[in-house]
């Protein structure tokens, strides 16, 4: 059993595939934003990349602001729409953002799992883990 399945048990019951080796340069938020050169997080010390127009706080609102700064806007759901790129923001049971995933052109989702691998997966692959569940969806023209 690999590290991903140990951390995210639902992966064993959902289709997924590793698409890149482990990497510490970027995280899930950056990956969802299309950046594989920086680690994105709204830390108050400013150590990590974060859009200047977004609040530096760990709130859903701040994460929405971050994605709005690169052209995304909130949308109703995760349904695949050919002309759009979509992002899902996950939160834990307390409403704290934990993860983000980006929808691929085949309708599946892609995530960077901390400093582990990037994977292609279904949207529900992380449910039941410390990532919580998707709580907000955003989209922008492709």
Secondary structure, DSSP 4 states (H G I P E B T S, - for coil): --HHHHH-GGGGGS-EEEEE---SS--HHHHHHT-SSS-B---TT--SB--TTS-SSSSHHHHHHHHHTTT-EEES-----TTEEEEEEEE-TTS-EEEEEEE-TTS-EEEE-TTS-EEEE-GGGGTTSTT-EEEEEEEEE-
